[in-house]
Amino acid sequence: MRILFLTQICPYPPSNGGAIKTYNILKHLGSKHDVDLLTFVRGGESKSLAHLAQYCKSVDSCLITRSGARNACDAARSLIAQKSFVITRDWLPEMHAKVLKALDTKPDLIYVDHLQMFQYVPSPAPCRVLLDEHNVEWRIIERFSSAGTPLAQRAFAALEWPKLRAYELAACKRADMVLTVTAEDAIILAQNGVPSANVTPLPIGVDADYFQPITLPAESSRILAFGTMSWPPNVDSMQYFAKSIYPMVKRQVPHVHFDIVGANPATEVQLLGEQDSSIAVTGFVDDIRVASEGTGVFVVPLRIGSGMRVKILDAMAMGLPIVTTSVGCEGISLRHGEHAMVADTPDDFARSVVHLLQNPVERARLGAAGRRFVECHYAWPPIMNRLDETLSRLV
């Protein structure tokens, strides 16, 4: 089968949840089919494209830029045109031309990785179309409209999410098949008119051979968070933890320190480290396994999100004791108190963190249970078998 694979984020290196999923799927498809890859790049990714070429019949890319000025311009245009900002800011004529040229190869399937790439699929499409929904995107923006974020951000989100919802539902109805990362997301789409027969949940996996359990020092007072620290939900979660939860932890745990690890930390995240000497913002690291050594508690204090948090699966595979929110563990069938601690108020979250920092035996128990959990439920091979079955039915 010949597959035209359109993706919004260059999937190598697989340094965030979306890229991890895309990279593993791309490798798998490339081992069985002829894949023509078209991806956006943000600059300086020539080595990444060379790496991906070993799995693909062809690789091409289009440079996309992000800046405050451009975002402001795109936001203003979306307000005037009454179109979704999240979608229209990723429209580039160059990418449109490349897609049209790629369609000359007569693909059997267009694999649309991320909703933003669906706008490049012609209507009617010349072949079957699969839309891989990493998240129900409008849900993320809707949550921004009600979370404790700045007023201007909430106001813009309140205008944006209904437009994004309308586009997303129309795209899902046009696609021949939709993949979601959770059963919950599939239900949300079905409740909003997307035919349930055309929606297949396909979770993100974890490489349990790569992520081996690490040593948990009994005396550790280190709190760790990792992820892409430019992604707005992660930025919000770090501010929420540092300002509403961490002060309560500091009052009860002497010498505690909080390490924020992840690429491209936003200004708001960097300021957290400048304002508190016990908070370190390290930015990108080559190996998150090394950065996780010596951890006492891993925190995922998300208030905004959709889909599945790969960072939780990776942390579980390393045997880290986890405290998260209900939003943070959405889509992962873990049980509170057995595989991780789940807390949705600042007081409860702080209490759970303190409890684990002060109880090394409980940390070890929780970490070991998490490791067993991902080994049983989130290994890649059975997930890829389900993908193969889905494609076989579709094409």
C-alpha positions in Angstrom: 0.0 0.0 0.0 1.2 3.5 -0.7 0.5 6.0 2.1 0.8 9.8 2.0 1.6 10.7 5.6 0.9 14.4 6.6 2.2 15.5 10.0 2.2 18.9 11.7 5.3 18.1 14.0 8.5 16.5 12.8 8.4 13.2 14.7 12.2 12.9 15.2 13.6 13.2 17.8 10.6 11.8 19.6 10.9 14.3 22.5 7.2 14.8 23.3 4.1 12.8 23.5 2.8 13.6 20.0 6.2 13.0 18.4 6.6 9.7 20.3 3.3 8.3 18.9 3.9 9.6 15.4 7.5 8.3 15.3 6.5 4.8 16.3 3.6 4.6 13.9 5.7 6.0 11.0 8.4 3.4 11.7 5.8 0.6 11.8 4.0 1.7 8.6 7.4 2.2 6.8 8.3 -1.5 7.6 5.2 -2.7 5.7 4.2 0.0 3.2 5.5 2.7 0.9 5.2 5.9 2.9 5.6 9.4 1.5 6.2 11.7 4.4 5.3 15.4 4.3 6.0 17.3 7.6 6.3 20.8 8.9 9.7 21.7 10.4 10.7 24.5 12.7 14.3 24.9 11.4 17.5 23.0 11.9 16.0 19.6 11.4 18.0 18.3 8.5 19.4 15.4 10.6 15.9 14.5 11.7 14.7 14.3 8.1 17.7 12.2 7.2 16.9 9.8 10.0 13.2 9.5 9.0 14.2 8.8 5.4 15.3 5.3 6.3 11.6 4.4 7.0 10.0 6.3 4.1 9.9 6.0 0.3 10.2 9.8 0.2 10.5 12.7 2.7 9.7 16.4 2.1 9.2 19.3 4.5 7.9 22.8 4.8 9.2 25.4 7.2 6.7 26.9 9.6 7.5 29.7 12.0 6.0 30.8 15.3 6.3 34.3 16.8 4.4 36.6 19.0 3.8 39.0 16.1 2.7 36.3 13.7 0.4 34.8 16.3 -1.2 38.1 16.9 -1.7 38.7 13.2 -3.2 35.2 12.8 -5.5 35.7 15.8 -6.8 38.9 14.4 -7.5 37.3 11.0 -9.3 34.4 12.7 -11.5 36.9 14.6 -12.4 38.8 11.4 -13.0 35.8 9.3 -14.8 33.8 12.1 -12.5 30.9 11.5 -10.4 28.8 14.0 -7.1 30.3 14.9 -5.7 26.9 15.7 -6.4 25.7 12.2 -5.8 28.8 10.0 -2.4 29.7 11.5 -1.0 26.4 10.0 -2.2 27.1 6.5 0.7 27.7 4.2 0.4 27.8 0.4 3.8 26.0 0.1 2.5 23.0 2.0 -0.7 23.0 0.0 1.4 22.8 -3.3 3.5 20.0 -1.9 0.5 18.0 -1.0 -1.1 18.4 -4.4 2.2 17.3 -6.0 2.4 14.3 -3.7 -1.1 13.2 -4.7 0.2 12.6 -8.2 1.7 9.4 -6.9 -1.8 8.0 -6.5 -1.7 7.0 -2.8 -4.1 4.4 -1.5 -4.4 6.2 1.9 -3.9 9.7 3.2 -2.8 9.5 6.9 -3.5 12.8 8.5 -1.5 13.1 11.7 -2.9 16.0 13.8 -6.1 17.8 13.0 -4.4 20.9 11.6 -3.2 18.9 8.6 -6.7 18.0 7.5 -7.1 21.3 5.8 -4.7 20.1 3.1 -6.9 17.1 2.1 -8.8 17.9 -1.1 -12.6 17.6 -1.1 -13.5 15.1 -2.4 -10.4 13.2 -1.5 -8.8 11.0 -4.2 -8.5 8.0 -1.8 -9.3 6.9 1.7 -8.5 9.3 4.5 -7.5 8.5 8.1 -7.5 11.3 10.7 -5.3 10.6 13.7 -6.7 12.8 16.5 -4.0 13.1 19.2 -6.5 15.0 21.3 -10.0 16.3 21.0 -8.6 19.7 20.3 -11.5 21.9 21.1 -11.7 20.4 24.6 -8.2 21.8 25.4 -9.2 25.3 24.3 -12.6 25.0 26.1 -10.8 24.2 29.3 -8.6 27.3 28.8 -11.8 29.4 28.8 -12.7 28.4 32.3 -9.3 27.6 34.0 -7.5 30.0 36.3 -5.6 31.6 33.3 -5.3 35.3 32.5 -8.5 37.1 31.6 -7.4 37.9 28.0 -6.5 34.2 27.4 -9.8 33.0 28.8 -11.7 35.5 26.6 -9.9 34.5 23.4 -10.4 30.8 24.3 -14.1 31.4 24.8 -14.3 32.7 21.2 -12.0 30.1 19.7 -13.2 26.8 21.0 -16.7 26.8 19.3 -15.1 27.6 16.0 -12.5 24.9 16.5 -15.2 22.4 17.6 -17.2 23.1 14.4 -14.1 22.5 12.2 -13.0 19.4 14.1 -16.4 17.7 14.0 -16.7 18.4 10.2 -13.2 17.0 9.6 -14.0 13.9 11.7 -17.2 13.3 9.7 -15.4 13.7 6.4 -12.6 11.3 7.3 -13.2 7.6 6.5 -11.6 6.6 9.8 -10.7 8.6 13.0 -8.2 7.4 15.5 -8.4 8.6 19.1 -5.9 7.9 21.8 -8.6 7.2 24.4 -12.0 5.5 24.5 -13.2 8.7 26.3 -12.3 10.8 23.3 -14.1 8.4 21.0 -17.2 8.7 23.1 -17.0 12.5 23.0 -16.8 12.5 19.2 -19.7 10.0 18.9 -21.8 12.2 21.3 -21.3 15.1 18.9 -22.4 13.3 15.8 -19.4 11.5 14.5 -20.4 8.0 13.4 -19.1 5.6 16.1 -18.3 2.9 13.5 -15.8 5.3 12.0 -13.9 6.0 15.3 -11.3 3.6 16.7 -9.4 4.2 20.0 -5.7 3.5 19.6 -3.7 4.3 22.7 -0.1 5.5 22.8 2.4 2.9 23.9 5.6 3.0 25.9 9.0 1.3 25.2 9.4 -0.6 28.5 12.8 -1.9 27.3 14.1 1.6 26.8 12.6 3.0 30.0 13.9 0.7 32.7 13.2 1.2 36.5 15.5 3.6 38.1 16.8 3.7 41.7 14.6 5.7 44.1 16.8 7.1 46.9 15.2 6.8 50.3 16.4 10.3 51.3 15.3 12.1 48.1 13.5 15.4 48.5 13.5 16.1 44.8 10.2 16.8 42.9 10.4 16.4 39.1 8.2 17.5 36.2 9.1 17.0 32.5 7.4 17.7 29.2 7.5 20.3 26.4 7.5 23.5 28.5 6.3 25.7 25.7 3.0 23.8 25.4 0.3 26.1 27.0 -1.3 23.3 29.2 2.2 22.5 30.6 3.0 26.1 31.2 -0.3 26.5 33.1 0.4 23.4 35.2 3.9 24.5 36.2 2.6 27.9 37.3 -0.3 26.2 39.2 2.1 23.9 41.0 4.7 26.4 41.8 2.3 29.1 43.1 -0.6 27.1 44.6 0.9 23.7 45.8 4.7 24.0 46.2 4.6 26.5 49.0 2.6 24.1 51.1 5.1 21.3 50.4 8.1 23.6 51.3 6.6 24.3 54.7 6.6 20.6 55.6 9.6 19.1 53.8 13.0 20.7 54.6 15.4 21.1 51.6 12.8 20.2 49.0 13.6 21.3 45.5 11.6 21.2 42.3 13.2 20.5 38.9 11.3 21.4 35.7 12.8 19.6 32.7 11.8 20.0 29.1 12.4 21.8 25.8 11.7 25.5 25.1 10.5 26.6 28.5 8.2 29.6 28.1 9.1 32.9 29.8 6.5 32.2 32.5 8.2 28.9 33.3 11.7 30.4 33.3 10.5 33.1 35.8 9.5 30.4 38.3 13.2 29.5 38.6 14.3 33.1 38.8 11.8 33.8 41.6 12.5 30.8 43.8 16.1 29.4 44.2 14.7 25.9 45.1 13.1 25.7 41.6 15.5 24.7 38.7 14.3 25.1 35.0 16.8 23.0 33.0 15.3 23.1 29.5 16.0 20.4 27.0 18.0 17.3 28.1 19.4 14.6 25.8 18.2 11.7 28.0 15.2 12.0 30.3 16.2 8.7 31.9 19.4 10.4 33.2 17.4 13.5 34.3 15.0 11.3 36.3 17.7 9.7 38.5 17.3 10.7 42.1 13.7 11.7 41.9 11.5 11.5 45.0 8.1 12.3 43.4 7.1 12.9 39.7 4.2 15.5 39.4 1.8 16.1 36.6 -0.5 18.9 37.9 -2.4 19.4 34.7 -5.7 21.4 34.7 -6.1 21.6 30.9 -5.7 18.8 28.4 -7.3 16.1 26.3 -6.1 12.7 25.0 -3.3 10.9 26.9 -0.2 12.1 28.7 2.8 10.0 27.5 4.9 11.5 30.2 2.9 9.5 32.8 3.5 6.2 30.9 7.2 7.0 30.6 7.5 7.9 34.3 5.6 4.7 35.2 7.9 2.6 33.1 10.9 4.1 35.0 9.1 3.2 38.3 8.6 6.8 39.4 6.0 7.5 42.1 3.5 9.9 40.5 1.1 12.5 41.8 -1.3 13.8 39.1 -4.8 15.3 38.6 -7.9 13.7 37.1 -7.1 15.7 33.9 -3.5 14.6 33.9 -4.4 10.8 33.9 -7.4 11.0 31.6 -7.4 8.1 29.2 -5.1 6.0 31.3 -6.9 3.3 33.3 -4.8 3.7 36.4 -6.3 3.5 39.9 -5.7 6.1 42.6 -3.6 4.8 45.4 -2.6 1.7 43.5 -0.7 2.9 40.4 -0.5 6.7 41.2 -1.9 9.3 43.5 -4.7 11.5 42.0 -5.5 14.8 43.6 -7.5 17.7 42.2 -7.2 20.4 44.8 -4.0 22.2 45.9 -4.4 20.9 49.5 -4.9 17.3 48.4 -2.1 17.5 45.8 0.4 19.0 48.4 -0.7 16.4 50.9 0.0 13.5 48.5 3.4 14.9 47.5 4.5 15.3 51.2 3.2 11.9 52.0 5.4 10.3 49.3 8.4 12.4 50.1 8.3 11.3 53.7 7.5 7.6 53.0 10.2 5.9 50.9 8.5 2.5 51.3 5.3 3.9 49.8 7.2 5.5 47.0 8.8 2.2 46.1 5.5 0.3 46.2 3.7 2.9 44.0 6.6 3.0 41.5 6.8 -0.8 41.2 3.0 -1.0 40.7 3.2 1.6 37.9 5.9 -0.3 36.1 3.8 -3.5 36.2 0.8 -1.6 34.9 2.4 -0.2 31.8 4.1 -3.5 31.0 0.6 -5.2 31.0 -1.4 -2.5 29.2 0.7 -0.1 27.1 3.3 -2.2 25.1 3.7 -1.1 21.5 3.4 -4.5 19.6 -0.3 -5.2 20.4 -1.1 -1.5 19.7 0.5 -1.8 16.3 -1.4 -5.0 15.6 -4.6 -3.1 16.2 -3.5 -0.4 13.8 -2.8 -3.0 11.1 -6.3 -4.4 11.6 -7.8 -0.9 11.3 -6.0 -0.2 8.1 -6.9 -3.6 6.6 -10.6 -2.8 7.2 -10.3 0.7 5.9 -8.4 0.2 2.6 
